[in-house]
Amino acid sequence: MKAEVFAEMPNELKTIEIDTRNKIFKINGEDFGERCTGFNIHCDATEGFMVRMNIDADILFVSKYNLKGEKI
């Protein structure tokens, strides 16, 4: 399982594509919906426009150890 939502973290927001009927969730052409637990799009229009998108994702790391503290 990949731990990241994106292979590379985008540093610029170019496009947002959300189509709930066809289950398409993309930022800059990259899928983000599979591991996403929530997202928020915000636009400020004070001096021009600033569009911001926050994506939440739960990332789980698991290691198992026996009672002696040895990794199993």
Buried (B, 14 or more C-beta within 10 A) or exposed (E): EEEEBBEEEEEEEEEBEBEEEEEEBBBBEBBBBEBBEEBEEEEEEEEEEEEEBEBEBEEEEEEEEEEEEEEE
